[in-house]
């Protein structure tokens, strides 16, 4: 099982002013035979809080996959990619590139996404959009590759194809 955390990043959601539809939509999209969602939380668009939460999930809870949603756009409060870049030790550009490439087939606004992905220890962090539709569409693009990548990351598989 892939130990997974879903982190919704939303000022209004963290204050209870908006119901989070994206976190639950992502959880529903994950195959329960492959992914075990062990953690779910809503936090505000605050760089230091996001960094603190990501480090906690990677270093203390030792989840293998963190799916963030929200904070990837152009707003001054959108700082999820910056927080992720502060935390990761290896950048994984292909995930963001694949998501944007497929999303461009749906909307030209996809090029405005600043989502990034990367690795800290044995954790893969993936930034997803804040909208339920966009987050699920992006997750579907990368889901086929995630188990193999996480198996390599955690030492359960080798990188060599045989």
N, C-alpha and C positions, 0 to 999 in steps of 0.2 A: 504494500500500500504506500502511496505517495502522501506523506504528511503535508497538508496544505493549509494555508492561511489566506483569508480574504480580508483585505483592508480597504474599506470605503473611505475616501478622503473628500469630505464635504463640510464646509462651515455650517450650512443650514441643517444638514443631517445630524451633525454632532450636537447641535442645540435642540434637536427634536422638532425643528420647524419644517422638515421635509422627510417623508418616509423613504427609506432606501429601497429602491426597486432593483438596483444593479447587483448588489451583493448576493441577494437570494437568487437572482436570475443566473448568476455565474455558478453558484452552488448547484442549482438544478441541472446545469449543463454538464457537470462533471460526472463521469461514470463512477458510481459508488463501489464498484469492484476494483477500481484502480486508484481512486483518490479518496482520502479521508480528510474532510475539512475539520480540523482540530481547533480552529481559531477564527473568529469573525469579530470585527470591531469597526466602529465608525469614529474617525478622528477629524479635527479641523484641518484646513489648508494652512498649516503652520510648518515651516521648514524644519525647525528643531524637533517638533513633536513627531513628524514623519520619520526623520532620521532615527530618533530614539526608538520608535516602534519597530522600524525595520531591523535595527541592531538587536533588539530584544527577541524578535521572531527568529532571526538567524542564529544568534549566539547563545541564547538562553533556551528557547523552546525547540530550537534545532529543526524547524520545519524544512522541508525540501523544496517547497514551491510557495511563493507569495504572489497572489494576484491582487495588485492594487487597482482601484478604479477611481477615476476623477483626478482633476488637477493637471491634466496634460495639454491644456489649451493655451490661449494667449492672454488670459486675464492676469492681472498683476498678482492675484492670489494663487495662480496655478504654478506650484513649485514641486510637484511630485517627481518629475524627471531630475531636477536639481538635487533633491533629497536622495534619490536612488543613486545618482552618480557619486555622491559623497560616501555612500555605504559600500558600493560594490568594489570588488578587487579585479574582476574581469568584465569587460563590456561585451555584450552579445548583440551586435548590430543586426544580424540576420532576422531576429524575431520581429523587431520593429519594422524593418524593411518589408518583410513578408506581409505583416498586417496592413501597412500603408498601401502596398501594392494591390492587395486584394480589395481593400476598402475603396481605392480609387475607381474600381469598377462599379461601385455603388453610388459614390458621391465625390465630386471634386474637392469637397471640404476635407477629405481625408488627408490631403497634403498639409493641413494645418496642425495635425497631431504631432506632438513632441515626445510621444511615448518612447521610453527606452527599456532595455532589459539588461540584466547582468547577474553575475555570480558573486556571492560572498560565502566563503567556506563551502558547505554542501547545500547551499540554498540558491535556487534560481528565482530572481525577482522579475516580474513582468508587469509593466504599466499598461493598463487598459483604459479606454474612454469611460467617462462618467455615466453616459446614457445606457440603459439596459440593452437597447437594440445594438448600439455600436460595440459595447463590451462583448456581448455574446457573439456577434459577427466576427470580431477580431479573435476571440478565444477559439472559435471553430477553425480558424485558419491554422493555428499553431498546435492544437490538440494532438494531431497525428504524430508529431515529432517529440512532444514533451516527455513521454515515458522513457524513450530511448536516451534522450539527453540527460534526464535525471538519473537514469541507471548508470550512465558513464560518470556523471558528477559524483555519485555516491559510491562508486567502485563496484557496482553490481554487474557491470558490463564493460567490455573493453571497447576502445575506439575503432579497432580494426574490424572491418567487415569480412566475415568468413562464410 
